[in-house]
Each structure stands twice: as structure tokens, then as C-alpha cells.
Amino acid sequence: LLEHLVASDGQRLVGLLEAAITRSNAQQRAAAAKLFSDYRPLPNPGKNVILKLLADPDPVVREAAAHAALMSVPPPDEAGPGLYKLLGDPVGAVRAEAVNAIGPLVARGVAPAGALAAMGKAMSDSESAVRASAALALGHVGDLPEAVALQLMARLDPAVESSAEVRANAVSALSRAPKSER
């Protein structure tokens, strides 16, 4: 249905979604963000909606907006500062989605300064979902600084990391790192 609406009247649909986020409840704003994650290619007005929703007061909306930033084609480079800020969000699900979404920006060299170090720091987050997302995202970054590689290696030890998912993602991330990093 979305593909049909986009093909027939995409700009009008984007306009309606832009208007909806200013006068809707959190559930509707989150739904609008999710719609943009399926919008290919993402038009500039869609980027603006995602950027606004990254700063939404509701954590469900921020999480959905971070996911939309990750799934958008092309990913909005302008989302970097908002995603970077979300790495410190008080809600773990938001931090997990933000670390996933900022990874591709780090890999392309368009993330804010300090984003890669913040991703490494997320390996010590109190929530295992954030650590698992960080390890997964770090596996797609490419060259990792030694400090970040060491944070991943520390998570291989079951005495340090109780989550099997985090350990598995850390193994995967380290196996993707260039041989000079291992």
C-alpha cells in the first residue's frame, strides 16, 4: 500500500506525515517514523521528519526515528548529531537503536567526532541489548581503534559478559576487523 501511495502521490504523502507529527500522539508519531523506514528513496522532507522525531520527548518515538534513520535509503547523514545524542538516552531501547543507526555513519566517515569511541563505550552499557547492538554495529565499521577492539575482546569472557548474544556479536565484530587489528 505504501509503495502505491508513494508512486502515485509521494510528495503529498510526505506532506501529510510532516503535518501529522506536529499534532499527533506519540503512537502516531512513532508510526510515521516507521513509515519512513520503508520509504525508498527517502525524500528530503522525510529526512526532516526523522531529524525532528530523533528529539521527540517520547522514547518510543525516538527509538522508531533511530530505526528509520538506520533503514532509510539513502541514510540521512544529517541524523548523526541526533543519533550521537541518543547514545546517552536514559532508555536502553533507544540507546540500542541509536548505536545500530550511527554505525553506518561511522563507517562512511560522516558521524560526529567521538561517535566511534561512544560506540565502544556502549560495550559497557548496563543493558545487554545495548551491548549486543554496539557489538553488531562495530562489526560493520571496518578499522577499529585498539581501545575499541579491546572492549570487544573483553566481552568474549563469560565471567565479564553474561549475554551469549553479546559474546557472539563481539566474536563476529572481531572476525570482521582487519587482520592488523587482531
C-alpha positions in Angstrom: 0.0 0.0 0.0 2.8 2.4 0.9 4.6 1.8 -2.4 1.4 2.5 -4.3 0.8 5.7 -2.4 4.4 6.8 -2.8 4.3 6.1 -6.5 1.0 7.9 -7.1 1.4 10.9 -4.8 4.6 10.6 -2.7 5.1 14.3 -2.1 1.5 14.7 -0.8 2.0 11.7 1.5 5.2 13.2 2.9 3.4 16.5 3.5 0.6 14.7 5.3 3.1 12.8 7.5 5.0 16.1 8.3 1.8 17.7 9.4 0.7 14.7 11.4 3.8 14.7 13.6 3.1 18.2 14.8 -0.4 17.4 16.1 -0.5 13.7 16.8 0.1 11.5 19.8 3.3 9.5 20.4 1.9 6.4 18.9 1.1 8.2 15.6 4.5 9.9 15.6 6.2 6.5 16.0 4.1 5.1 13.2 5.1 8.0 11.0 8.8 7.3 11.7 8.3 3.6 10.9 6.7 4.5 7.6 9.8 6.5 6.6 12.0 3.5 7.3 10.3 1.8 4.4 10.3 4.8 2.1 12.7 4.3 -0.8 14.3 6.6 -1.7 13.9 8.9 1.3 12.9 12.4 0.1 14.4 15.4 1.8 11.2 16.2 3.7 11.3 12.7 5.1 14.8 13.3 6.4 13.4 16.4 8.1 10.7 14.4 9.8 13.2 11.8 11.0 15.5 14.6 12.4 12.6 16.1 14.3 11.5 12.8 15.7 15.0 11.9 17.0 14.5 14.7 19.5 10.9 13.7 20.4 10.0 13.7 24.1 8.6 10.2 23.9 11.2 7.3 24.0 9.1 5.1 21.7 9.2 7.8 19.0 12.9 8.3 19.5 13.5 4.6 19.1 11.4 4.5 15.9 13.1 7.5 14.5 16.6 6.0 15.1 15.4 2.8 13.4 14.1 4.9 10.5 17.5 6.6 10.2 19.1 3.2 10.0 16.7 1.7 7.4 16.4 4.8 5.2 17.8 4.7 1.7 19.9 6.7 1.5 20.6 7.0 5.2 20.4 10.7 6.3 23.9 11.9 7.2 22.3 14.8 8.9 21.0 12.4 11.6 24.5 11.9 13.0 24.2 14.6 15.8 20.8 13.4 16.9 21.8 9.8 16.9 25.0 10.7 18.8 22.9 12.4 21.5 20.7 9.4 21.7 23.7 7.2 22.7 23.2 8.8 26.1 19.4 8.4 26.2 18.0 7.2 29.6 16.1 4.4 27.8 18.0 1.4 26.8 15.9 0.5 23.8 16.6 4.0 22.4 20.4 3.6 23.0 20.4 0.2 21.3 18.7 1.5 18.2 20.9 4.7 18.2 24.1 2.7 18.3 22.8 0.5 15.4 21.9 3.6 13.4 25.1 5.5 13.9 27.3 2.6 12.9 26.8 3.1 9.1 27.5 6.8 9.5 30.8 6.0 11.3 31.7 3.5 8.6 31.2 6.2 5.9 33.1 8.8 7.9 30.2 11.2 8.4 29.4 10.6 12.0 30.1 13.3 14.7 33.6 13.3 16.2 33.6 10.8 19.1 30.9 8.6 17.8 33.2 5.6 17.4 34.5 6.0 20.9 30.9 6.3 22.2 30.0 3.0 20.3 32.9 1.4 22.1 31.8 2.8 25.4 28.3 1.3 24.7 30.0 -2.1 25.1 30.0 -1.4 28.8 26.3 -0.3 29.0 24.2 -1.7 31.8 21.7 -3.2 29.4 22.7 -6.3 27.3 20.6 -5.2 24.4 22.7 -2.0 24.0 25.9 -4.0 24.3 24.7 -6.5 21.7 23.7 -3.7 19.3 27.0 -2.0 19.8 29.0 -5.2 19.1 26.9 -5.8 16.0 27.3 -2.2 14.7 31.0 -2.2 15.4 31.4 -5.3 13.2 30.3 -3.2 10.2 32.6 -0.2 10.9 35.8 -1.6 9.5 39.1 -0.3 11.1 38.7 -0.3 14.8 40.9 1.6 17.2 42.8 -0.7 19.6 40.8 0.6 22.6 37.5 -0.4 20.9 38.9 -3.8 19.8 40.0 -4.4 23.4 36.4 -3.5 24.6 35.0 -6.1 22.2 37.6 -8.7 23.3 36.8 -8.2 27.0 33.2 -9.2 26.2 34.3 -12.6 25.0 34.9 -13.7 28.6 31.7 -15.3 30.1 33.0 -14.1 33.5 32.7 -10.5 32.2 29.7 -10.9 29.8 26.7 -13.0 30.8 24.9 -12.4 27.5 25.6 -15.1 24.8 24.2 -12.7 22.2 26.8 -10.0 23.2 29.6 -12.6 23.1 28.5 -13.8 19.7 28.2 -10.3 18.3 31.7 -9.5 19.7 33.2 -12.6 18.0 31.5 -11.6 14.7 32.8 -8.0 15.0 36.3 -9.0 15.8 36.3 -11.5 12.9 35.4 -8.7 10.5 38.2 -6.4 11.8 41.3 -6.1 9.5 44.0 -8.6 10.4 46.3 -5.9 11.7 43.7 -5.2 14.5 43.7 -8.7 15.9 
